Amino acid sequence: MEGSGRPSALQAALLAAGTGLTALLYSVYRQQTRLSRGLQGARRLRLDGELRAVLLEAPGRCVPYAVIEGVVRSVRDTLSSQFVDNCKGVVQRLTLQEHKMVWNRTTHLWNDYEKIIHQRTNTTAFDLAPLEDSTGVAVRVMKPLEAAELSLETVHEKFHPSVQSFPDVIGHYISGERPKGIQETEQMLKVGAALTGVGELVLDNNTIKLQPPKQGLRYYLTSSDFDALLRKQESNAKLWKILTILFGFATCAVLFFLLRKQYRYHRERQHLKQMQQEFRQAQERLMREVSTEGGETLKNACVICLSNAKSCVFLECGHVCSCTECYRALPEPKRCPICRQAISRVVPLYNS
């Protein structure tokens, strides 16, 4: 706390950062809670003959947030894996990721660094069909890449290490970057995989479609069942709640510390004002006594407290200027308040 009683720049910055971070965490917690409540309120439907009737009775032939579970079935051609034989899917993601070591000039350590240098995703139209082959209906999945959680299975993964000559190694040490290699990955959503879809369900002509929902709700295409998805979302909301509470308490502690310092500062100022007022009152009382009793009282008053009479002689300087109480209150080593000479001994003064 500065002399003016205001918080220092560091304390103000710490309080502002804590408040902003707490507000950010609370915003994320509210969003996660809203998503969790949205999942709890989602309508679970089965891929059977009653699904079409449910949509016909729904307003606008639409269920705003629905849950369906089925298996992936391609509508037209499937996508074939480039590395695995007889591996068919409807979503294919090819990724090339660079791995290298980068020298950190601050910590003086080599740190791992990963960067995606190329990624391509291919999709083809697909449906969610009933888990058992029956007379149930299929649901067309729209815009699968917009799903917040799209479960893809890694079908191929290979690391290609970098081949370096001795001059390359020297050059990499000088530049601060040491290439390790390229990671090649292929992920697919296979035909026949079990999938849980959560989104907006609409009846468009004769086609039932699952598409991204409105009102800020999330679109899910996950291999987990709905109960596992709901538990995961509730766990996320609980984690953000705990973080919000912890940072909120930390911010409140900083605020309490600053308010306590402010209170102590103002209390000290009030005490100082009270002492100054008492001193002025003592001076006024002394001046009144001088005006009534003459100048002899002021002449014999202690030069320190101006209230008691002079009652001791300081040696070796010989000054008579203080009362016994003020002499005892002088800091060590004791010095004469008139000439600042060291006091070797004190002789009591007796006025007859």
Phi, psi and chi 1 to 4 in degrees:
 res  aa     phi    psi   chi1   chi2   chi3   chi4
   1 MET       -  130.6 -165.1   72.1   66.8      -
   2 GLU   -77.5  173.1  -63.4  176.3  -11.9      -
   3 GLY   -62.1  -28.0      -      -      -      -
   4 SER   -77.4   -6.0   61.8      -      -      -
   5 GLY    90.0   -5.1      -      -      -      -
   6 ARG   -86.3  153.1  -62.0  178.5  179.7  177.7
   7 PRO   -64.5  150.3  -18.2   30.3      -      -
   8 SER   -70.2  167.3   65.4      -      -      -
   9 ALA   -61.6  -37.9      -      -      -      -
  10 LEU   -66.4  -42.6  178.6   60.9      -      -
  11 GLN   -65.8  -41.1  -67.4  170.9  -18.3      -
  12 ALA   -65.6  -40.4      -      -      -      -
  13 ALA   -65.3  -39.2      -      -      -      -
  14 LEU   -65.0  -41.9 -174.9   61.7      -      -
  15 LEU   -66.6  -41.6  179.8   61.1      -      -
  16 ALA   -65.9  -41.4      -      -      -      -
  17 ALA   -64.8  -42.6      -      -      -      -
  18 GLY   -63.2  -41.4      -      -      -      -
  19 THR   -65.2  -44.9  -56.4      -      -      -
  20 GLY   -63.9  -42.1      -      -      -      -
  21 LEU   -66.2  -39.6 -173.6   57.2      -      -
  22 THR   -63.7  -41.8  -58.2      -      -      -
  23 ALA   -63.9  -38.7      -      -      -      -
  24 LEU   -65.5  -45.2  178.1   62.0      -      -
  25 LEU   -63.2  -39.1  -68.6  173.5      -      -
  26 TYR   -65.8  -36.8  179.0   69.9      -      -
  27 SER   -64.2  -43.0  175.4      -      -      -
  28 VAL   -65.6  -40.5  176.0      -      -      -
  29 TYR   -61.4  -42.4  159.6   67.6      -      -
  30 ARG   -64.2  -38.3  -71.6 -164.8   59.9 -177.6
  31 GLN   -65.5  -44.7 -179.9 -175.2   10.6      -
  32 GLN   -64.1  -38.5  -65.4  -64.9  -36.2      -
  33 THR   -65.1  -40.6  -57.7      -      -      -
  34 ARG   -64.9  -38.7 -176.9  168.5   55.9   84.6
  35 LEU   -66.2  -39.7  -66.0  174.9      -      -
  36 SER   -64.0  -42.9  178.1      -      -      -
  37 ARG   -67.0  -34.2  -69.8  175.7  179.1  173.4
  38 GLY   -62.7  -41.7      -      -      -      -
  39 LEU   -65.3  -39.3  -76.5  175.7      -      -
  40 GLN   -63.3  -33.0  -67.7  174.7   -3.2      -
  41 GLY   -90.0   -0.2      -      -      -      -
  42 ALA   -67.3  143.7      -      -      -      -
  43 ARG   -89.2  124.0 -173.7  174.2  179.6  179.5
  44 ARG   -89.2  123.7  -57.8 -173.9   67.8  169.9
  45 LEU  -123.4  153.1  -59.9  172.7      -      -
  46 ARG  -105.5  148.8  -62.4  173.9   57.9   86.4
  47 LEU   -83.2   74.8  -63.8  175.0      -      -
  48 ASP  -133.7 -172.0   52.7   20.6      -      -
  49 GLY   -67.0  -18.1      -      -      -      -
  50 GLU   -82.6  -12.7  -62.8 -179.3   -0.9      -
  51 LEU   -62.0  -43.7  179.8   58.6      -      -
  52 ARG   -65.0  -38.1 -170.2  178.3  -60.5  -85.5
  53 ALA   -66.4  -37.2      -      -      -      -
  54 VAL   -62.9  -42.6  170.0      -      -      -
  55 LEU   -69.6  -34.7  -70.0  172.4      -      -
  56 LEU   -65.4  -31.6  -72.8  172.8      -      -
  57 GLU   -84.9  -18.3  -65.5  174.9   -1.2      -
  58 ALA   -74.3  149.6      -      -      -      -
  59 PRO   -61.4  126.6  -21.5   32.1      -      -
  60 GLY    68.7   16.4      -      -      -      -
  61 ARG    51.9   45.0  -63.4 -175.3  176.7 -176.6
  62 CYS  -145.9  135.9  169.8      -      -      -
  63 VAL  -107.1  111.2  177.1      -      -      -
  64 PRO   -57.1  -35.8  -23.4   33.6      -      -
  65 TYR  -145.7  109.6 -149.2   41.7      -      -
  66 ALA  -131.3  157.8      -      -      -      -
  67 VAL  -120.9  127.1 -178.5      -      -      -
  68 ILE  -132.9  147.5   57.1  172.3      -      -
  69 GLU  -126.3  133.4  -64.7  178.2  -15.3      -
  70 GLY  -165.1 -168.8      -      -      -      -
  71 VAL  -114.8  151.2  -64.6      -      -      -
  72 VAL   -74.1  131.9  175.5      -      -      -
  73 ARG  -138.8  127.4 -175.2  178.9   68.4 -173.9
  74 SER   -72.7  149.8   63.4      -      -      -
  75 VAL   -89.1  -45.8  176.7      -      -      -
  76 ARG  -122.4 -122.1  -66.0 -174.6  -65.4  -88.9
  77 ASP   -75.5  151.9  -63.0  -25.8      -      -
  78 THR  -101.4  166.4   58.3      -      -      -
  79 LEU   -98.0  133.0  -58.6  173.8      -      -
  80 SER  -100.6  142.4  -60.2      -      -      -
  81 SER   -66.4  142.4  170.6      -      -      -
  82 GLN   -81.6  -10.3  -64.0 -174.4    6.2      -
  83 PHE  -126.3  -22.9  -55.8   97.2      -      -
  84 VAL  -116.0  129.1 -179.0      -      -      -
  85 ASP   -72.9  146.4  -64.7  -24.4      -      -
  86 ASN    56.9   33.5  -61.1  -36.8      -      -
  87 CYS  -112.0  109.2 -177.2      -      -      -
  88 LYS  -112.3  145.9  -55.1  -69.7 -175.3  179.2
  89 GLY  -155.7  179.6      -      -      -      -
  90 VAL  -117.4  -15.5  -67.1      -      -      -
  91 VAL  -131.7  129.7  179.0      -      -      -
  92 GLN  -131.9  128.8  178.6 -171.7   50.0      -
  93 ARG  -126.1  119.8  178.3  170.4  -66.6  164.5
  94 LEU  -107.5  128.6  -59.9  170.5      -      -
  95 THR  -132.3  134.9  -55.1      -      -      -
  96 LEU  -116.6  120.3  -68.0  179.3      -      -
  97 GLN  -122.1  128.5 -171.2  174.9   42.1      -
  98 GLU   -89.3  134.8  179.2 -175.1   16.5      -
  99 HIS  -117.6  131.2  -67.6 -104.1      -      -
 100 LYS  -154.6  166.2   60.2 -177.6  177.7 -179.1
 101 MET  -105.3  133.1  -56.0  -73.3  -71.7      -
 102 VAL  -121.5  133.6  177.2      -      -      -
 103 TRP   -78.7  124.9  176.8 -105.1      -      -
 104 ASN   -93.2  115.3 -169.4  -41.7      -      -
 105 ARG   -73.8  -15.3  -59.9 -177.3 -175.4  -85.0
 106 THR   -84.2  -50.3  -56.8      -      -      -
 107 THR   -90.9  -11.2   61.1      -      -      -
 108 HIS    57.7   45.3  -61.5  -75.9      -      -
 109 LEU  -134.3  156.2  -64.6  172.0      -      -
 110 TRP   -87.9  126.4  -71.0   95.4      -      -
 111 ASN  -114.2  144.4  -62.1  -31.0      -      -
 112 ASP   -71.6  141.4  -72.0  -37.2      -      -
 113 TYR  -137.4  130.1  176.9   78.7      -      -
 114 GLU  -124.1  140.7  -60.7  176.4   -1.4      -
 115 LYS  -147.6  129.8  178.3 -176.9  177.5 -178.4
 116 ILE   -79.2  115.8  -64.9  177.6      -      -
 117 ILE   -97.0  -17.2   57.4  177.9      -      -
 118 HIS  -160.3  137.5  177.8   73.3      -      -
 119 GLN  -150.4  131.9 -172.0  175.0   75.4      -
 120 ARG  -135.0  134.6 -174.1  177.3   79.3 -111.5
 121 THR  -121.6  125.7  -56.6      -      -      -
 122 ASN  -112.0  140.4  -57.0  -42.5      -      -
 123 THR  -135.7  157.0   62.0      -      -      -
 124 THR  -139.7  156.5 -174.4      -      -      -
 125 ALA   -62.7  139.9      -      -      -      -
 126 PHE  -149.6  160.9   68.1   95.2      -      -
 127 ASP  -117.1  162.9  -67.4  -20.0      -      -
 128 LEU  -105.1  115.6  -77.1 -177.7      -      -
 129 ALA  -105.1  163.2      -      -      -      -
 130 PRO   -58.0  150.7  -22.8   33.2      -      -
 131 LEU   -62.5  -36.5  -61.8  176.5      -      -
 132 GLU  -107.9  140.8  -60.4   87.4    6.6      -
 133 ASP   -63.5  110.3  -68.0  -25.5      -      -
 134 SER  -148.5 -162.4   61.6      -      -      -
 135 THR   -88.3   13.1   58.3      -      -      -
 136 GLY   -66.6  170.0      -      -      -      -
 137 VAL   -97.9  160.8  -62.5      -      -      -
 138 ALA  -108.0  152.5      -      -      -      -
 139 VAL  -118.0  126.5  174.0      -      -      -
 140 ARG   -78.1  127.9 -179.0   70.0   48.1   83.0
 141 VAL   -92.9  122.7  177.9      -      -      -
 142 MET  -106.2  142.9  -50.5  -59.3  -66.2      -
 143 LYS    48.6   59.4  -59.3  178.8 -178.9  179.1
 144 PRO   -64.6  -26.9   24.4  -34.2      -      -
 145 LEU   -71.9  -12.9  -61.9 -176.5      -      -
 146 GLU   -86.4   -0.9  -65.7 -174.2   11.5      -
 147 ALA   -68.2  136.9      -      -      -      -
 148 ALA   -66.5  -29.3      -      -      -      -
 149 GLU  -135.6  106.4 -177.4  174.7  -22.4      -
 150 LEU  -115.4  111.2  177.4   60.6      -      -
 151 SER   -81.9  112.2  -61.8      -      -      -
 152 LEU  -115.7  141.0  -60.6  178.9      -      -
 153 GLU   -95.3  133.1  179.1 -176.9   -8.8      -
 154 THR   -78.5  115.1  -59.3      -      -      -
 155 VAL  -103.1  -17.1  -62.9      -      -      -
 156 HIS  -150.0  136.9  171.6   78.0      -      -
 157 GLU  -152.6  123.8 -171.0  173.7   22.2      -
 158 LYS  -145.7  138.7 -173.9  175.5 -178.6  180.0
 159 PHE  -107.4  127.6 -177.0   75.9      -      -
 160 HIS  -106.5  102.3  -58.5  -84.1      -      -
 161 PRO   -68.8  150.9   24.2  -31.6      -      -
 162 SER   -76.2  139.8  -61.2      -      -      -
 163 VAL  -100.9  119.9  178.8      -      -      -
 164 GLN  -127.2  141.5  -54.4  175.1   28.8      -
 165 SER   -89.2  170.7   61.9      -      -      -
 166 PHE   -61.3  -44.1 -178.3   74.2      -      -
 167 PRO   -61.4  -34.0  -24.9   35.1      -      -
 168 ASP   -63.7  -41.3  -66.7  -24.4      -      -
 169 VAL   -62.6  -43.7  174.0      -      -      -
 170 ILE   -62.6  -43.4  -60.8  -59.6      -      -
 171 GLY   -64.1  -37.4      -      -      -      -
 172 HIS   -68.7  -37.2  -65.9  151.1      -      -
 173 TYR   -65.1  -37.4  -90.9   98.0      -      -
 174 ILE   -70.1  -40.5  -64.6  174.9      -      -
 175 SER   -77.2  -18.9   64.8      -      -      -
 176 GLY    86.5   14.6      -      -      -      -
 177 GLU  -133.9  127.8  -66.4 -174.1   -0.7      -
 178 ARG  -121.4  104.4  -66.9  162.2   48.5 -170.7
 179 PRO   -65.0  138.1  -12.0   22.3      -      -
 180 LYS  -104.5  -36.7  -63.3  172.3   62.6  176.6
 181 GLY   156.3 -172.9      -      -      -      -
 182 ILE  -119.4  129.3  -58.0  -65.0      -      -
 183 GLN   -95.7  124.0 -177.6   82.5   18.8      -
 184 GLU  -108.8  123.8 -177.1 -179.3   57.9      -
 185 THR  -134.3  139.1  -53.8      -      -      -
 186 GLU  -126.9  126.2 -177.9 -177.3   26.8      -
 187 GLN  -121.1  144.1  -63.7  172.6  -62.4      -
 188 MET  -142.7  150.6  -64.1 -169.6   71.5      -
 189 LEU   -99.9  104.3  178.6   58.4      -      -
 190 LYS   -75.9  153.1  -67.2 -177.7  179.0 -179.7
 191 VAL   -68.0  132.3  173.6      -      -      -
 192 GLY    93.3   -5.2      -      -      -      -
 193 ALA   -72.9  142.0      -      -      -      -
 194 ALA   -75.0  135.5      -      -      -      -
 195 LEU  -141.9  139.5 -158.7   65.7      -      -
 196 THR  -109.4  122.7  -60.6      -      -      -
 197 GLY  -111.5  133.4      -      -      -      -
 198 VAL  -128.0  118.6 -176.1      -      -      -
 199 GLY  -178.9 -162.4      -      -      -      -
 200 GLU   -86.4  129.0 -175.2 -177.8   58.2      -
 201 LEU  -108.8  121.6 -155.7   61.6      -      -
 202 VAL  -130.1  154.6  -63.4      -      -      -
 203 LEU  -107.8  108.2  177.7   60.6      -      -
 204 ASP  -110.5  107.1 -174.1    7.6      -      -
 205 ASN    57.8 -114.2  -64.6  -31.8      -      -
 206 ASN  -107.5    7.4  -68.2  -35.4      -      -
 207 THR  -108.0  128.9  -55.2      -      -      -
 208 ILE   -91.4  125.5  -58.3  176.0      -      -
 209 LYS  -120.8  141.7  -63.4 -179.8  179.3  179.9
 210 LEU  -109.2  121.2  178.6   69.7      -      -
 211 GLN  -138.3  167.5   59.2 -170.4   20.2      -
 212 PRO   -56.2  135.4  -25.3   33.6      -      -
 213 PRO   -79.2  166.9   29.2  -33.8      -      -
 214 LYS  -101.2 -173.0  -58.5  178.8  179.2   63.6
 215 GLN    63.7   27.5  -58.1  175.1   -5.9      -
 216 GLY    75.3    9.8      -      -      -      -
 217 LEU   -81.5  157.9  -62.4  173.8      -      -
 218 ARG   -92.7  153.1  -79.8 -170.3  178.7  176.7
 219 TYR  -104.2  124.9 -172.3   30.4      -      -
 220 TYR  -121.9  137.0  -65.1   95.1      -      -
 221 LEU  -136.6   91.8  -66.1  173.2      -      -
 222 THR  -125.6  152.1  175.8      -      -      -
 223 SER   -80.2  -12.4   57.4      -      -      -
 224 SER   -76.6  156.6  -55.6      -      -      -
 225 ASP   -77.1  169.8   58.3   24.4      -      -
 226 PHE   -65.5  -38.1  178.4   71.2      -      -
 227 ASP   -63.1  -41.0  -66.8  -27.6      -      -
 228 ALA   -65.9  -39.5      -      -      -      -
 229 LEU   -62.6  -42.1  177.8   63.1      -      -
 230 LEU   -66.0  -42.0 -178.6   58.1      -      -
 231 ARG   -62.6  -39.7  -72.9 -165.7  -60.6  -91.0
 232 LYS   -63.4  -43.3  178.8 -178.9  177.4 -178.8
 233 GLN   -66.8  -39.3 -173.9   60.3   44.9      -
 234 GLU   -66.4  -36.5  -70.1  175.1  -15.0      -
 235 SER   -64.9  -39.7  -61.6      -      -      -
 236 ASN   -62.2  -44.0  -71.2  -21.5      -      -
 237 ALA   -63.6  -38.6      -      -      -      -
 238 LYS   -66.6  -40.2 -175.7  177.2 -179.5 -180.0
 239 LEU   -61.9  -45.9  174.1   61.7      -      -
 240 TRP   -66.8  -30.2  -74.2  106.1      -      -
 241 LYS   -66.1  -43.6  179.6 -179.9  179.9 -179.9
 242 ILE   -63.7  -43.5  -66.9  174.3      -      -
 243 LEU   -62.4  -40.6  -69.2  175.9      -      -
 244 THR   -62.4  -43.2  -57.7      -      -      -
 245 ILE   -64.8  -43.6  -67.3  174.2      -      -
 246 LEU   -62.5  -49.6  -70.0  178.0      -      -
 247 PHE   -69.4  -30.2  -81.8   90.1      -      -
 248 GLY   -65.2  -43.1      -      -      -      -
 249 PHE   -63.6  -40.4  -87.4  118.4      -      -
 250 ALA   -62.3  -43.3      -      -      -      -
 251 THR   -64.8  -40.9  -56.5      -      -      -
 252 CYS   -63.8  -35.8  -69.7      -      -      -
 253 ALA   -65.1  -42.3      -      -      -      -
 254 VAL   -63.3  -43.7  174.1      -      -      -
 255 LEU   -62.7  -41.9 -179.9   61.3      -      -
 256 PHE   -62.3  -41.0  172.9   77.1      -      -
 257 PHE   -61.5  -45.2  170.3   77.5      -      -
 258 LEU   -66.6  -41.0  -64.8  180.0      -      -
 259 LEU   -65.8  -37.3  -67.9  177.1      -      -
 260 ARG   -65.0  -42.8 -179.8  173.3  175.5  -90.0
 261 LYS   -63.2  -40.2  -64.1  -73.4  -74.1 -173.3
 262 GLN   -63.7  -42.2 -173.2   82.2   -0.5      -
 263 TYR   -63.5  -44.3  168.5   74.0      -      -
 264 ARG   -64.3  -37.4  -67.6 -179.7   60.0 -176.4
 265 TYR   -63.6  -46.7  169.3   77.5      -      -
 266 HIS   -67.5  -34.3  -76.3  -70.3      -      -
 267 ARG   -66.6  -39.6 -171.4  175.3   63.8  177.1
 268 GLU   -64.9  -38.7  -69.8  173.9   -0.2      -
 269 ARG   -64.8  -40.5  -72.7 -162.7   60.7 -176.6
 270 GLN   -63.6  -39.3  -68.4  -65.9  -27.0      -
 271 HIS   -65.2  -40.7 -178.7   63.2      -      -
 272 LEU   -64.8  -42.3  179.5   60.1      -      -
 273 LYS   -61.9  -39.7  -71.6 -178.9  179.1  178.8
 274 GLN   -64.2  -41.2 -177.1  178.8   -0.3      -
 275 MET   -64.2  -42.3  -68.2  179.9   61.7      -
 276 GLN   -63.1  -39.1  -68.4  174.8  -15.6      -
 277 GLN   -65.2  -43.1 -175.6  177.2    3.1      -
 278 GLU   -63.8  -36.7  -68.5  176.2   -5.9      -
 279 PHE   -66.1  -41.9 -178.6   73.7      -      -
 280 ARG   -64.4  -39.0  -75.5 -165.9  -61.6  -92.7
 281 GLN   -64.1  -38.9  -68.1  174.8   -6.3      -
 282 ALA   -64.8  -40.4      -      -      -      -
 283 GLN   -63.3  -43.9  -76.4 -176.5  -38.7      -
 284 GLU   -62.2  -41.2  -66.9  173.1   -2.5      -
 285 ARG   -63.7  -39.0 -175.5  171.5   62.2 -107.5
 286 LEU   -66.4  -39.7 -180.0   61.7      -      -
 287 MET   -65.7  -36.6  -66.0  -57.7  -64.1      -
 288 ARG   -65.2  -40.4  -74.0 -164.7  -59.8  -91.1
 289 GLU   -63.8  -38.5  -67.6  176.1   -3.4      -
 290 VAL   -65.2  -40.3  169.3      -      -      -
 291 SER   -68.4  -26.6   61.4      -      -      -
 292 THR   -93.1  -36.4   55.9      -      -      -
 293 GLU  -103.0   -7.3  -60.8  178.1    4.6      -
 294 GLY    96.4 -178.2      -      -      -      -
 295 GLY   -82.6   -5.6      -      -      -      -
 296 GLU   -67.0  -36.0 -170.1   65.0   25.7      -
 297 THR   -64.7  -43.4  -57.0      -      -      -
 298 LEU   -65.4  -35.2 -179.6   61.8      -      -
 299 LYS   -65.5  -36.9 -179.7  178.3  178.2 -178.3
 300 ASN   -92.0    3.8  -67.0  -32.3      -      -
 301 ALA   -78.3  147.2      -      -      -      -
 302 CYS   -61.8  133.8  171.0      -      -      -
 303 VAL   -73.3  -10.0  -61.3      -      -      -
 304 ILE   -94.6  -54.3  -60.8  175.7      -      -
 305 CYS   -97.2  -17.9   65.2      -      -      -
 306 LEU    58.5   19.3  -61.1  177.4      -      -
 307 SER  -123.4  -44.5   57.6      -      -      -
 308 ASN   -86.5  161.0  -62.5  -30.8      -      -
 309 ALA   -82.1  154.1      -      -      -      -
 310 LYS   -65.9  132.8  -59.8  173.3 -176.5  177.7
 311 SER  -139.1   11.1   59.5      -      -      -
 312 CYS  -151.2  154.0   55.1      -      -      -
 313 VAL  -112.6  129.4 -178.7      -      -      -
 314 PHE   -90.2  129.9  -64.0  153.9      -      -
 315 LEU  -117.2  138.5  -61.5  178.3      -      -
 316 GLU  -101.1    1.1  -57.4  -67.1  -27.7      -
 317 CYS   -75.4  -26.8   66.0      -      -      -
 318 GLY    84.6    9.2      -      -      -      -
 319 HIS   -75.7  141.2  -77.1  117.7      -      -
 320 VAL  -114.5   99.4 -179.9      -      -      -
 321 CYS  -144.1   -2.2   58.5      -      -      -
 322 SER  -138.9  155.7  170.4      -      -      -
 323 CYS   -88.3  169.2   63.2      -      -      -
 324 THR   -65.5  -39.8  -55.7      -      -      -
 325 GLU   -63.8  -43.8  -71.0   78.6    4.6      -
 326 CYS   -69.6  -32.2  -68.4      -      -      -
 327 TYR   -62.7  -43.4  161.8   72.3      -      -
 328 ARG   -65.1  -26.9  -67.5  172.1 -179.2  170.8
 329 ALA   -84.2   -6.9      -      -      -      -
 330 LEU   -64.1  141.1  -70.2  174.8      -      -
 331 PRO   -71.6  152.1   26.7  -33.3      -      -
 332 GLU   -78.9  144.1  -63.5  -68.6  -17.9      -
 333 PRO   -71.0  141.4   28.6  -33.9      -      -
 334 LYS   -73.0  133.8  -61.4 -176.9 -177.4  -62.2
 335 ARG  -131.0  152.6  -64.4 -178.7  179.5  -86.7
 336 CYS   -66.0  128.7  174.3      -      -      -
 337 PRO   -69.6  -10.8   20.7  -28.1      -      -
 338 ILE   -90.5  -54.5  -57.8  -61.6      -      -
 339 CYS  -109.0   -3.3   63.1      -      -      -
 340 ARG    64.5   16.7  -52.0  -54.7  -60.6  167.6
 341 GLN   -80.5  146.8 -176.0  175.9  -15.7      -
 342 ALA   -62.4  140.0      -      -      -      -
 343 ILE   -93.7  116.3  -58.8  173.8      -      -
 344 SER   -89.2  -34.9   59.8      -      -      -
 345 ARG  -157.5  165.7   59.3 -163.7 -179.7   97.4
 346 VAL  -128.4  133.5  178.7      -      -      -
 347 VAL  -112.9  125.6  176.7      -      -      -
 348 PRO   -62.6  147.3  -19.1   31.3      -      -
 349 LEU  -111.1  127.2 -179.3   64.4      -      -
 350 TYR  -116.0  118.4  -60.7   99.8      -      -
 351 ASN   -96.8  127.4  -66.3  -38.0      -      -
 352 SER  -103.2      -   59.4      -      -      -
